[in-house]
């Protein structure tokens, strides 16, 4: 990748003019633009198309150059970067794992000086170029191991988004990542008041809480109900761990601070309305908090569906119950080959298996919710979203 040629005025103008074209078709053309081949240009067009929803402010900004697909996928979105930076400020921040630099830029608006570190020299040079184009003159770039800089400054905060070393797609440990913040935690906190760690949704939170000695807060960050990342804040003098479930919506951000509740979980058969918590609350398994805070009852210990006889604002989806039926062959005949959206909670068949078994079409605005009650009976509920 020739950074200077890709950033040239002629090439950038061509890229912006062809943002809506098929990158595969562009790559097949044999001509060049200002010395840059069409496959290289097509890669830049594809990258901008890929980030349009995730990084909308960068989508059609002239002068920017983007890395390969993998680096784009690992980057934070503008929404989550802005959220994680909003609670922190100071003089100097050390970003140990800079990557594309989206988080670095968000933090650079809250700290006077930021040092971006990245082992990948090509990616670091690309990020440095983009920082300059976007006017971030308070970011300095270090190519190599950021831990070598620990004792060179007084850091107000250290930020780390470790890469996974394992390719196994299951819940994993922070020890599976590079750098290993578990092994380095004492050294990092000896040189900074705060250590903020970003982790992907599949992280084993119980293991992380045991392994991080100075953990002060866990935040599960969802966007429109889907968990995007976990934020683990460690502080040297932490005495307890605060848990937060954060849901970033279209117009606002809702935060639930999870507190232990002494009241036992309330159970009930389906009432008039059903409530499904958003992903951040589910990741924290905050079932007793949900029941006590919102006055809803759970179906069963492992059936994470809540119910109430009234409609009210809730951190998740709300459904109006149409009919509650026992799950058996006779009842299911009436749904064969019909248009239904399907949800399965604590049920022996998956959504895919239910669709296939009853030839259900993934269409329409009505739901079939398959679940199990406290007495072990299996039911199917027909419902509509209560908007």
C-alpha positions as CSV (number, residue, x, y, z in Angstrom):
1,X,0.0,0.0,0.0
2,X,1.5,3.3,-1.1
3,X,0.1,5.7,1.5
4,X,1.2,8.9,-0.3
5,X,-0.3,7.9,-3.6
6,X,-3.6,6.7,-2.1
7,X,-3.9,10.0,-0.2
8,X,-3.3,12.1,-3.3
9,X,-5.9,14.6,-4.4
10,X,-6.6,12.8,-7.7
11,X,-7.0,9.3,-6.2
12,X,-9.2,10.6,-3.3
13,X,-11.4,12.4,-5.7
14,X,-11.9,9.2,-7.8
15,X,-12.6,7.2,-4.7
16,X,-15.3,9.6,-3.5
17,X,-16.9,9.7,-6.9
18,X,-17.2,6.0,-7.0
19,X,-18.3,5.3,-3.4
20,X,-21.6,3.6,-4.5
21,X,-20.1,1.3,-7.1
22,X,-19.4,-2.4,-6.7
23,X,-15.8,-2.7,-5.6
24,X,-15.5,-6.1,-7.3
25,X,-16.3,-4.5,-10.7
26,X,-13.9,-1.6,-10.0
27,X,-11.1,-4.1,-9.3
28,X,-11.5,-5.7,-12.7
29,X,-10.7,-2.5,-14.6
30,X,-7.2,-2.3,-16.0
31,X,-6.6,1.4,-15.9
32,X,-4.8,3.3,-13.1
33,X,-5.5,6.6,-11.3
34,X,-2.4,8.7,-10.6
35,X,-0.2,5.6,-10.4
36,X,-2.6,3.6,-8.2
37,X,-4.0,0.3,-9.5
38,X,-7.8,-0.3,-9.6
39,X,-7.6,-3.2,-7.1
40,X,-6.0,-0.9,-4.6
41,X,-8.7,1.8,-5.2
42,X,-11.4,-0.9,-5.0
43,X,-10.1,-1.9,-1.6
44,X,-10.5,1.7,-0.4
45,X,-14.0,2.0,-1.8
46,X,-14.9,-1.3,-0.1
47,X,-13.4,-0.1,3.2
48,X,-15.5,3.1,3.1
49,X,-18.7,1.2,2.3
50,X,-17.9,-1.2,5.2
51,X,-17.6,1.6,7.7
52,X,-20.5,3.7,6.6
53,X,-22.8,2.6,9.5
54,X,-20.0,2.1,12.0
55,X,-18.0,5.3,11.4
56,X,-20.3,7.6,9.4
57,X,-18.2,10.7,9.9
58,X,-15.3,9.1,8.1
59,X,-17.2,7.6,5.3
60,X,-16.9,10.4,2.7
61,X,-14.1,12.4,4.4
62,X,-11.4,13.3,1.8
63,X,-7.8,12.4,2.4
64,X,-8.3,9.4,4.6
65,X,-6.8,6.0,3.9
66,X,-8.1,2.7,5.3
67,X,-6.5,-0.6,6.2
68,X,-7.6,-4.2,5.3
69,X,-10.9,-5.6,6.3
70,X,-9.7,-7.3,9.5
71,X,-8.5,-4.0,11.1
72,X,-11.8,-2.4,10.3
73,X,-13.8,-5.2,11.9
74,X,-11.8,-5.0,15.1
75,X,-12.3,-1.2,15.4
76,X,-14.7,0.4,17.8
77,X,-17.7,2.3,16.4
78,X,-18.0,6.0,16.7
79,X,-20.9,5.5,19.2
80,X,-19.0,3.2,21.5
81,X,-15.7,5.2,21.2
82,X,-17.5,8.4,22.2
83,X,-19.2,6.6,25.1
84,X,-16.1,5.1,26.6
85,X,-14.2,8.4,26.4
86,X,-17.0,10.5,27.9
87,X,-16.3,9.4,31.5
88,X,-12.6,10.1,31.5
89,X,-10.3,13.1,31.1
90,X,-6.9,14.3,32.1
91,X,-3.5,15.3,30.9
92,X,-1.9,12.2,29.4
93,X,-3.3,8.9,28.2
94,X,-1.3,5.9,26.9
95,X,-3.2,3.8,24.3
96,X,-1.3,0.5,24.3
97,X,-3.2,-1.1,21.3
98,X,-3.9,1.8,18.9
99,X,-5.2,-0.1,15.8
100,X,-7.2,2.0,13.4
101,X,-7.2,4.8,16.1
102,X,-10.9,5.3,16.6
103,X,-10.7,5.0,20.3
104,X,-7.5,7.1,20.4
105,X,-9.3,10.0,18.6
106,X,-12.2,9.9,21.0
107,X,-9.9,10.0,24.0
108,X,-7.8,12.7,22.4
109,X,-10.8,15.0,22.7
110,X,-10.8,14.4,26.5
111,X,-7.1,14.4,27.3
112,X,-4.5,17.1,26.5
113,X,-2.0,14.5,25.1
114,X,-2.4,11.0,23.9
115,X,0.3,8.5,22.9
116,X,-0.9,5.9,20.4
117,X,1.1,2.6,20.3
118,X,0.9,-0.1,17.6
119,X,3.2,-3.0,16.7
120,X,2.0,-3.0,13.1
121,X,4.2,-0.3,11.5
122,X,2.0,0.0,8.3
123,X,-1.1,0.4,10.4
124,X,0.6,2.9,12.7
125,X,1.7,5.0,9.7
126,X,-1.8,4.9,8.3
127,X,-3.3,6.0,11.6
128,X,-0.7,8.8,11.9
129,X,-1.7,10.0,8.4
130,X,-5.4,10.0,9.3
131,X,-4.8,11.8,12.7
132,X,-3.1,14.6,10.7
133,X,-5.9,14.9,8.2
134,X,-8.5,15.0,11.0
135,X,-6.6,17.6,13.0
136,X,-5.5,15.6,16.0
137,X,-2.2,17.3,16.7
138,X,-2.2,16.2,20.3
139,X,-1.7,12.5,19.4
140,X,1.9,11.2,19.1
141,X,2.5,7.8,17.5
142,X,4.8,5.1,18.8
143,X,5.6,2.1,16.7
144,X,6.3,-0.9,18.9
145,X,5.6,-2.1,22.4
146,X,3.8,0.6,24.4
147,X,4.9,-0.8,27.8
148,X,8.4,0.5,27.0
149,X,6.9,4.0,27.6
150,X,5.4,3.3,31.0
151,X,8.0,5.1,33.0
152,X,8.6,8.0,30.5
153,X,5.6,10.0,31.6
154,X,3.1,10.4,34.4
155,X,0.0,8.8,32.9
156,X,-3.5,9.7,34.0
157,X,-4.9,6.6,32.3
158,X,-3.7,3.6,30.3
159,X,-6.1,2.1,27.7
160,X,-5.8,-1.4,26.3
161,X,-7.8,-3.3,23.7
162,X,-6.0,-6.7,23.7
163,X,-5.9,-8.9,20.7
164,X,-7.0,-12.5,21.1
165,X,-4.3,-15.1,20.5
166,X,-6.8,-18.0,20.3
167,X,-9.2,-18.4,17.4
168,X,-11.7,-20.4,19.5
169,X,-15.1,-18.7,19.3
170,X,-16.2,-19.4,22.8
171,X,-16.1,-17.5,26.1
172,X,-12.5,-16.8,26.8
173,X,-10.0,-15.4,29.3
174,X,-7.9,-12.3,29.3
175,X,-4.9,-14.5,29.5
176,X,-5.7,-15.6,26.0
177,X,-5.0,-12.0,24.8
178,X,-1.9,-10.0,23.8
179,X,-0.8,-8.0,25.7
180,X,-1.7,-10.0,28.8
181,X,-3.2,-7.4,31.1
182,X,-3.5,-10.0,33.8
183,X,0.3,-10.5,33.9
184,X,1.0,-6.7,33.5
185,X,-1.7,-5.3,35.8
186,X,0.6,-4.5,38.7
187,X,3.1,-2.8,36.4
188,X,0.5,-0.8,34.6
189,X,-1.2,0.4,37.7
190,X,2.2,1.3,39.2
191,X,2.5,3.8,36.4
192,X,-1.1,5.1,36.1
193,X,-4.1,5.9,38.3
194,X,-6.5,4.0,36.0
195,X,-6.3,1.1,33.6
196,X,-9.3,0.8,31.2
197,X,-9.6,-2.5,29.3
198,X,-11.9,-3.1,26.3
199,X,-13.0,-6.7,25.8
200,X,-15.3,-8.4,23.3
201,X,-18.8,-9.6,24.4
202,X,-17.8,-13.3,24.8
203,X,-15.4,-12.6,27.7
204,X,-15.9,-14.7,30.8
205,X,-16.8,-11.9,33.3
206,X,-16.6,-14.1,36.4
207,X,-13.0,-15.1,35.5
208,X,-12.1,-11.6,34.6
209,X,-13.3,-10.3,38.0
210,X,-11.3,-13.0,39.8
211,X,-8.1,-12.3,37.8
212,X,-8.1,-8.5,37.9
213,X,-7.1,-7.6,41.5
214,X,-8.1,-3.9,41.4
215,X,-11.2,-4.0,39.3
216,X,-13.5,-1.1,40.2
217,X,-16.2,-1.3,37.5
218,X,-17.6,-3.6,34.8
219,X,-19.7,-2.0,32.0
220,X,-21.5,-4.0,29.4
221,X,-22.1,-1.7,26.4
222,X,-24.9,-2.5,24.0
223,X,-26.0,-0.6,20.9
224,X,-29.7,-0.9,20.2
225,X,-29.9,-3.9,22.5
226,X,-26.9,-5.8,21.0
227,X,-23.8,-6.1,23.2
228,X,-20.8,-4.7,21.4
229,X,-18.0,-4.5,24.0
230,X,-17.1,-4.8,27.7
231,X,-15.3,-2.1,29.6
232,X,-13.2,-3.2,32.6
233,X,-11.9,-0.3,34.8
234,X,-9.1,-1.1,37.3
235,X,-8.0,1.4,39.9
236,X,-5.3,0.8,42.5
237,X,-7.4,1.7,45.5
238,X,-10.7,0.0,44.4
239,X,-12.7,-1.6,47.2
240,X,-15.7,-2.9,45.3
241,X,-16.9,-3.5,41.8
242,X,-19.7,-1.5,40.2
243,X,-21.7,-3.2,37.4
244,X,-23.4,-1.2,34.7
245,X,-25.6,-2.3,31.8
246,X,-25.5,0.4,29.1
247,X,-27.7,0.6,26.0
248,X,-26.9,3.2,23.4
249,X,-30.0,3.9,21.4
250,X,-30.8,6.1,18.4
251,X,-31.5,9.2,20.5
252,X,-30.2,8.5,24.0
253,X,-28.1,6.2,26.3
254,X,-29.8,4.3,29.1
255,X,-27.7,3.0,32.0
256,X,-28.7,0.5,34.7
257,X,-26.5,0.4,37.7
258,X,-26.8,-3.2,38.9
259,X,-27.2,-3.6,42.7
260,X,-27.8,-6.8,44.6
261,X,-31.3,-7.2,45.8
262,X,-32.3,-9.1,48.9
263,X,-35.7,-9.9,47.6
264,X,-36.1,-13.4,46.0
265,X,-36.9,-13.5,42.3
266,X,-40.6,-13.5,41.7
267,X,-42.0,-16.1,39.2
268,X,-45.3,-16.1,37.3
269,X,-47.1,-17.7,34.4
270,X,-47.5,-15.4,31.4
271,X,-49.5,-12.3,32.1
272,X,-50.7,-9.6,29.6
273,X,-47.3,-8.4,28.6
274,X,-43.9,-10.0,28.1
275,X,-40.5,-8.3,28.6
276,X,-37.1,-9.4,27.1
277,X,-34.1,-7.5,28.6
278,X,-31.5,-6.1,26.2
279,X,-28.2,-7.8,25.7
280,X,-26.2,-5.8,28.3
281,X,-28.5,-6.8,31.2
282,X,-28.5,-10.4,30.0
283,X,-24.7,-10.5,29.9
284,X,-24.6,-9.3,33.5
285,X,-27.3,-11.9,34.4
286,X,-29.0,-9.2,36.4
287,X,-32.3,-11.1,36.8
288,X,-33.0,-10.2,40.4
289,X,-32.3,-6.5,39.7
290,X,-34.7,-6.6,36.7
291,X,-37.4,-8.2,38.7
292,X,-37.1,-5.8,41.6
293,X,-36.4,-2.6,39.7
294,X,-39.1,-3.0,37.1
295,X,-41.7,-5.0,38.9
296,X,-41.8,-8.0,36.5
297,X,-41.9,-11.7,37.2
298,X,-39.8,-14.4,35.6
299,X,-41.2,-17.6,34.0
300,X,-38.6,-19.9,35.4
301,X,-35.0,-20.0,36.7
302,X,-33.5,-20.6,33.2
303,X,-36.3,-19.0,31.2
304,X,-35.1,-15.4,30.8
305,X,-38.5,-14.0,29.9
306,X,-40.3,-11.6,32.2
307,X,-44.0,-10.8,32.5
308,X,-46.4,-8.2,34.0
309,X,-50.0,-7.3,33.7
310,X,-49.3,-3.7,32.6
311,X,-47.3,-1.9,29.9
312,X,-44.4,0.5,30.8
313,X,-41.0,1.6,29.6
314,X,-38.5,-1.2,29.9
315,X,-34.8,-1.7,28.9
316,X,-35.5,-4.2,26.1
317,X,-38.4,-5.4,24.1
318,X,-42.0,-5.4,25.2
319,X,-44.6,-7.7,23.8
320,X,-48.4,-7.9,24.1
321,X,-49.6,-11.5,24.6
322,X,-52.2,-12.7,22.2
323,X,-52.5,-16.4,23.2
324,X,-50.7,-18.9,25.4
325,X,-50.8,-22.5,24.2
326,X,-49.3,-25.8,25.4
327,X,-46.5,-26.9,23.1
328,X,-47.8,-30.1,21.4
329,X,-48.4,-31.4,17.9
330,X,-52.1,-30.5,17.8
331,X,-51.5,-26.9,18.7
332,X,-48.6,-26.5,16.3
333,X,-50.6,-27.6,13.3
334,X,-52.2,-24.2,13.1
335,X,-48.9,-22.5,12.6
336,X,-47.5,-24.7,9.8
337,X,-46.1,-22.8,6.9
338,X,-47.2,-19.4,8.4
339,X,-45.3,-16.1,8.7
340,X,-43.9,-15.7,12.1
341,X,-40.8,-14.3,13.8
342,X,-39.5,-16.9,16.3
343,X,-37.9,-16.6,19.8
344,X,-36.8,-19.6,21.9
345,X,-35.8,-19.2,25.5
346,X,-35.0,-22.3,27.7
347,X,-36.4,-24.6,25.1
348,X,-35.0,-27.9,23.8
349,X,-35.2,-26.8,20.1
350,X,-33.3,-23.8,18.7
351,X,-34.9,-21.1,16.5
352,X,-33.5,-22.7,13.4
353,X,-34.8,-26.2,14.4
354,X,-38.3,-24.8,15.1
355,X,-38.4,-23.0,11.8
356,X,-37.4,-26.1,9.9
357,X,-39.7,-28.4,11.9
358,X,-42.8,-26.3,11.4
359,X,-41.8,-24.7,8.1
360,X,-42.2,-21.2,9.6
361,X,-41.3,-18.2,7.4
362,X,-39.2,-15.5,8.9
363,X,-41.6,-12.7,8.0
364,X,-44.5,-10.6,9.3
365,X,-44.9,-8.8,12.6
366,X,-46.2,-11.6,14.8
367,X,-44.0,-13.6,17.1
368,X,-44.0,-17.2,18.3
369,X,-42.2,-17.4,21.7
370,X,-41.2,-20.9,22.8
371,X,-40.2,-21.3,26.4
372,X,-40.6,-23.3,29.6
373,X,-42.5,-22.4,32.8
374,X,-41.4,-23.0,36.4
375,X,-43.4,-26.3,36.6
376,X,-41.5,-27.6,33.6
377,X,-44.3,-27.3,31.1
378,X,-43.4,-26.1,27.6
379,X,-45.5,-23.5,26.0
380,X,-45.7,-21.4,22.8
381,X,-46.9,-17.8,23.1
382,X,-48.3,-15.8,20.2
383,X,-47.4,-12.1,20.6
384,X,-46.9,-8.7,19.0
385,X,-44.4,-6.0,19.8
386,X,-46.0,-3.4,22.0
387,X,-44.5,-0.2,20.5
